[in-house]
Amino acid sequence: MSISVPDPTTFDAASFAAQALSSPAALAAVLDHTLLKPDATRTQVLAICEEAAKYKFACAMVNPFWTGTAAAALKGTGVPVGVVIGFPLGATLTASKKEEAGRVLALGAHDVDMVLNIGLLKSGEFDAVKHDIHIVAEVVHAHGGILKEILETGFSTGGATVDDIQLMRGVAGIRCGVKASGGIRSLADAQAMLFAGATRIGASASVRIVNELANPTDAAGVPTGGY
């Protein structure tokens, strides 16, 4: 099942959230099932791919090394592979990000989540930030992929917040999607992010979140927030 962002001229967070929360399948379609810990094993990568195929998540998100493994595991399932690049610092050379993007796309990635150069952004060097993004976007879009920009990877004060997502949605307007990721562990967390304006959610607890919607009575004791 696929969830599409409504017509940009009429998009609002409440309508998108209601659509995404209308069924477990609809919710799964906006969840990036994620495994980015540096010590993830082959067995663990294959396990999240199996779960992604079973639940039809938006993608299975892995580190670059595991791109080919994930692509092979998901072949024929209709579930794309997502890969992070420039992760987790975003401070690598633009040329390195371009090369990394090209290689993971060639190995079977479709979604590319790139950490932007946060130091340049905080320095106010916005043209340089745009260049960093543009160079990678050209490569990703030439392969028919989706590019997402990561603003923070756990080095700040906590995970994603409703205020953060509302701010990002306000800045992005109707021009692009907004992904919330970091500390989203429960259905309540996911609901809050969707109603704040997120159109995609990254989580390692994707299975739990979908099962909470399918079986609300099982939600007691599920932790919320935090990493």
The 8 nearest C-alpha neighbors of each residue, nearest first, counted from 0:
[[1, 28, 24, 25, 2, 55, 27, 56],
 [2, 0, 28, 3, 25, 57, 29, 24],
 [3, 1, 28, 25, 4, 29, 0, 19],
 [4, 2, 5, 1, 15, 6, 198, 29],
 [3, 5, 6, 2, 15, 198, 10, 7],
 [6, 4, 10, 3, 7, 9, 15, 11],
 [5, 7, 8, 9, 10, 4, 3, 173],
 [8, 6, 10, 173, 9, 5, 174, 4],
 [7, 9, 6, 10, 173, 5, 11, 174],
 [8, 10, 7, 6, 11, 5, 173, 14],
 [11, 9, 7, 5, 6, 8, 173, 12],
 [10, 12, 13, 14, 9, 15, 196, 5],
 [11, 13, 196, 15, 194, 14, 16, 195],
 [14, 12, 16, 194, 15, 11, 17, 193],
 [13, 15, 17, 16, 12, 11, 18, 10],
 [14, 16, 18, 12, 17, 13, 19, 11],
 [17, 15, 19, 193, 13, 18, 14, 194],
 [18, 16, 14, 20, 15, 19, 21, 13],
 [17, 19, 15, 21, 16, 20, 14, 25],
 [20, 18, 26, 25, 16, 17, 21, 15],
 [19, 21, 17, 26, 18, 22, 16, 25],
 [20, 22, 18, 19, 17, 25, 23, 26],
 [21, 23, 25, 24, 20, 26, 19, 212],
 [22, 24, 26, 209, 25, 213, 212, 27],
 [25, 23, 27, 22, 26, 28, 0, 54],
 [24, 26, 19, 22, 28, 23, 27, 21],
 [25, 27, 19, 23, 28, 24, 20, 29],
 [28, 26, 56, 24, 30, 29, 25, 23],
 [27, 29, 57, 56, 25, 26, 1, 30],
 [30, 28, 199, 57, 27, 26, 200, 31],
 [31, 29, 200, 27, 57, 56, 28, 201],
 [30, 32, 201, 58, 57, 33, 59, 200],
 [33, 31, 59, 205, 202, 203, 60, 30],
 [32, 34, 60, 203, 202, 31, 59, 35],
 [35, 33, 61, 36, 203, 60, 32, 44],
 [36, 34, 61, 62, 37, 33, 39, 60],
 [35, 37, 38, 39, 34, 62, 61, 33],
 [38, 36, 39, 35, 62, 40, 34, 61],
 [37, 39, 36, 40, 35, 41, 43, 34],
 [40, 38, 36, 37, 43, 44, 41, 35],
 [41, 39, 43, 42, 38, 44, 45, 37],
 [40, 42, 44, 43, 45, 39, 65, 68],
 [41, 43, 45, 40, 44, 46, 39, 47],
 [44, 42, 46, 40, 41, 45, 39, 47],
 [45, 43, 41, 46, 47, 42, 40, 48],
 [44, 46, 48, 42, 43, 47, 41, 49],
 [45, 47, 43, 49, 44, 48, 42, 50],
 [48, 46, 50, 49, 44, 45, 51, 43],
 [47, 49, 51, 45, 46, 50, 59, 52],
 [48, 50, 46, 52, 47, 51, 45, 53],
 [51, 49, 47, 53, 48, 52, 54, 46],
 [52, 50, 48, 56, 54, 55, 49, 53],
 [51, 53, 55, 49, 50, 54, 76, 48],
 [54, 52, 50, 51, 55, 49, 56, 48],
 [53, 55, 51, 56, 52, 50, 27, 24],
 [56, 54, 52, 51, 53, 78, 27, 28],
 [55, 57, 27, 28, 51, 58, 54, 30],
 [56, 58, 28, 31, 30, 29, 55, 78],
 [59, 57, 79, 31, 56, 80, 78, 81],
 [58, 60, 32, 80, 81, 51, 31, 33],
 [59, 61, 81, 33, 82, 32, 58, 34],
 [62, 60, 82, 34, 35, 81, 65, 33],
 [61, 63, 82, 64, 35, 83, 65, 66],
 [64, 62, 66, 65, 82, 103, 83, 61],
 [65, 63, 62, 66, 67, 61, 68, 103],
 [64, 66, 68, 63, 67, 62, 69, 61],
 [67, 65, 69, 63, 68, 64, 70, 106],
 [66, 68, 70, 106, 69, 65, 71, 107],
 [69, 67, 65, 71, 66, 70, 72, 45],
 [68, 70, 72, 66, 71, 67, 73, 65],
 [71, 69, 67, 73, 107, 72, 68, 74],
 [72, 70, 74, 68, 69, 73, 67, 107],
 [71, 73, 69, 70, 74, 68, 48, 45],
 [74, 72, 70, 76, 71, 69, 75, 78],
 [75, 73, 71, 76, 72, 70, 77, 78],
 [74, 76, 77, 73, 78, 72, 71, 52],
 [77, 75, 78, 73, 74, 52, 55, 79],
 [76, 78, 75, 79, 74, 73, 52, 55],
 [77, 79, 76, 58, 52, 55, 73, 57],
 [80, 78, 58, 109, 77, 81, 59, 108],
 [79, 81, 108, 59, 58, 109, 70, 60],
 [80, 82, 60, 110, 59, 108, 111, 58],
 [83, 81, 61, 111, 60, 62, 63, 112],
 [82, 84, 112, 113, 62, 111, 86, 63],
 [85, 83, 113, 86, 112, 96, 99, 82],
 [86, 84, 89, 114, 113, 96, 91, 87],
 [87, 85, 84, 88, 89, 114, 83, 113],
 [86, 88, 152, 89, 85, 114, 84, 83],
 [89, 87, 90, 86, 85, 114, 152, 91],
 [90, 88, 114, 85, 116, 115, 91, 86],
 [91, 89, 116, 88, 92, 85, 117, 118],
 [90, 92, 89, 85, 95, 93, 96, 88],
 [93, 91, 95, 94, 96, 90, 131, 89],
 [92, 94, 96, 95, 131, 97, 91, 134],
 [95, 93, 97, 92, 96, 98, 134, 91],
 [96, 94, 92, 98, 93, 97, 99, 91],
 [97, 95, 99, 93, 98, 94, 85, 100],
 [96, 98, 94, 135, 100, 95, 99, 93],
 [99, 97, 95, 101, 100, 96, 94, 102],
 [98, 100, 96, 102, 101, 97, 95, 103],
 [101, 99, 97, 103, 98, 102, 96, 104],
 [102, 100, 98, 104, 99, 103, 105, 97],
 [101, 103, 105, 99, 104, 100, 98, 106],
 [104, 102, 106, 105, 100, 108, 101, 66],
 [105, 103, 108, 107, 101, 106, 102, 100],
 [104, 106, 102, 103, 107, 101, 108, 142],
 [107, 105, 103, 67, 104, 108, 66, 102],
 [106, 108, 104, 70, 105, 67, 103, 109],
 [109, 107, 104, 80, 103, 81, 110, 106],
 [108, 110, 144, 80, 79, 81, 145, 104],
 [111, 109, 81, 145, 144, 108, 146, 82],
 [112, 110, 146, 82, 81, 83, 145, 113],
 [111, 113, 83, 147, 148, 146, 82, 84],
 [114, 112, 84, 148, 83, 149, 85, 115],
 [115, 113, 149, 89, 85, 148, 86, 150],
 [114, 116, 89, 117, 113, 149, 148, 150],
 [117, 115, 89, 90, 119, 118, 120, 128],
 [116, 118, 120, 119, 115, 121, 89, 150],
 [119, 117, 121, 120, 116, 122, 90, 89],
 [120, 118, 122, 124, 117, 116, 121, 128],
 [119, 121, 117, 123, 122, 118, 124, 125],
 [120, 122, 118, 123, 119, 117, 124, 116],
 [123, 121, 119, 120, 124, 118, 125, 117],
 [122, 124, 120, 121, 125, 119, 126, 118],
 [125, 123, 119, 122, 127, 126, 120, 128],
 [124, 126, 128, 127, 123, 120, 129, 119],
 [127, 125, 129, 128, 124, 130, 131, 123],
 [126, 128, 130, 125, 129, 124, 131, 119],
 [127, 129, 125, 131, 130, 126, 120, 119],
 [128, 130, 126, 132, 127, 131, 133, 125],
 [129, 131, 133, 127, 132, 128, 134, 126],
 [132, 130, 128, 129, 93, 133, 134, 127],
 [131, 133, 129, 130, 135, 134, 136, 128],
 [132, 134, 136, 130, 135, 131, 129, 137],
 [135, 133, 137, 136, 132, 131, 130, 97],
 [134, 136, 97, 138, 137, 132, 133, 139],
 [137, 135, 133, 139, 138, 134, 140, 132],
 [138, 136, 135, 140, 134, 139, 141, 133],
 [139, 137, 141, 135, 136, 140, 101, 142],
 [140, 138, 136, 144, 142, 141, 137, 135],
 [139, 141, 143, 142, 144, 137, 138, 136],
 [140, 142, 138, 139, 143, 137, 144, 136],
 [143, 141, 140, 139, 144, 138, 104, 109],
 [144, 142, 140, 141, 139, 145, 109, 138],
 [145, 143, 109, 139, 140, 142, 110, 146],
 [144, 146, 110, 111, 109, 139, 147, 140],
 [147, 145, 111, 112, 110, 136, 139, 144],
 [146, 148, 112, 113, 111, 149, 145, 110],
 [147, 149, 113, 112, 114, 115, 150, 146],
 [148, 150, 114, 113, 151, 115, 112, 147],
 [149, 151, 114, 115, 148, 117, 152, 116],
 [152, 150, 149, 153, 154, 155, 114, 117],
 [153, 151, 154, 87, 150, 149, 88, 155],
 [152, 154, 155, 151, 157, 158, 181, 156],
 [155, 153, 152, 156, 151, 157, 88, 87],
 [154, 156, 153, 157, 151, 152, 158, 159],
 [157, 155, 154, 158, 153, 159, 151, 225],
 [158, 156, 155, 153, 225, 159, 226, 181],
 [157, 159, 181, 182, 225, 226, 160, 153],
 [158, 160, 181, 180, 179, 182, 163, 157],
 [161, 159, 163, 162, 164, 158, 192, 179],
 [160, 162, 164, 163, 195, 192, 165, 191],
 [161, 163, 165, 160, 164, 166, 195, 159],
 [164, 162, 160, 166, 161, 165, 167, 159],
 [163, 165, 167, 161, 166, 162, 195, 168],
 [166, 164, 168, 162, 195, 167, 163, 196],
 [165, 167, 169, 163, 164, 168, 162, 170],
 [168, 166, 164, 170, 169, 165, 171, 163],
 [167, 169, 171, 165, 170, 166, 172, 196],
 [168, 170, 166, 172, 167, 171, 165, 164],
 [169, 171, 167, 168, 172, 166, 165, 173],
 [172, 170, 168, 169, 174, 167, 175, 173],
 [171, 173, 169, 170, 168, 174, 175, 167],
 [172, 174, 7, 175, 171, 10, 8, 176],
 [175, 173, 172, 171, 7, 176, 170, 168],
 [176, 174, 173, 171, 177, 172, 168, 7],
 [175, 177, 198, 178, 197, 174, 199, 171],
 [176, 178, 197, 198, 199, 168, 179, 175],
 [177, 179, 199, 200, 197, 198, 180, 176],
 [180, 178, 200, 197, 159, 201, 199, 192],
 [181, 179, 201, 200, 159, 202, 178, 183],
 [180, 182, 158, 159, 183, 226, 202, 179],
 [181, 183, 226, 225, 224, 158, 184, 159],
 [184, 182, 188, 181, 224, 202, 185, 189],
 [183, 185, 204, 223, 182, 224, 188, 222],
 [186, 184, 188, 208, 187, 223, 183, 189],
 [185, 187, 208, 189, 188, 190, 211, 212],
 [186, 188, 190, 185, 189, 191, 223, 184],
 [187, 189, 185, 191, 186, 183, 190, 223],
 [190, 188, 186, 192, 191, 187, 193, 183],
 [191, 189, 187, 193, 192, 188, 186, 194],
 [190, 192, 188, 194, 189, 193, 195, 187],
 [193, 191, 195, 189, 190, 194, 197, 161],
 [194, 192, 197, 16, 190, 196, 195, 191],
 [193, 195, 12, 191, 196, 13, 16, 192],
 [196, 194, 192, 165, 193, 161, 164, 191],
 [195, 197, 12, 193, 194, 168, 165, 164],
 [198, 196, 193, 177, 178, 192, 199, 179],
 [197, 199, 177, 176, 178, 193, 196, 29],
 [200, 198, 178, 29, 197, 30, 177, 179],
 [201, 199, 179, 30, 178, 180, 31, 29],
 [200, 202, 180, 31, 30, 179, 33, 32],
 [203, 201, 204, 33, 205, 32, 183, 180],
 [202, 204, 33, 205, 32, 34, 201, 184],
 [205, 203, 202, 207, 184, 206, 208, 185],
 [206, 204, 208, 207, 202, 203, 32, 209],
 [207, 205, 209, 208, 204, 210, 50, 54],
 [206, 208, 210, 204, 205, 209, 211, 185],
 [209, 207, 186, 205, 185, 211, 206, 210],
 [210, 208, 212, 206, 211, 23, 207, 205],
 [209, 211, 213, 207, 212, 208, 214, 206],
 [212, 210, 214, 215, 208, 209, 213, 218],
 [211, 213, 209, 210, 214, 215, 23, 208],
 [212, 214, 210, 211, 23, 215, 209, 22],
 [213, 215, 211, 212, 216, 217, 210, 218],
 [216, 214, 211, 217, 218, 212, 213, 210],
 [217, 215, 218, 214, 219, 211, 213, 212],
 [216, 218, 215, 214, 219, 211, 210, 220],
 [219, 217, 211, 216, 215, 221, 220, 214],
 [220, 218, 221, 217, 216, 215, 222, 211],
 [219, 221, 222, 218, 217, 223, 185, 216],
 [220, 222, 219, 218, 185, 223, 184, 217],
 [223, 221, 220, 184, 185, 224, 225, 219],
 [222, 224, 184, 185, 188, 221, 225, 183],
 [225, 223, 182, 183, 184, 188, 226, 222],
 [226, 224, 182, 158, 157, 223, 183, 181],
 [225, 182, 181, 158, 224, 157, 183, 184]]
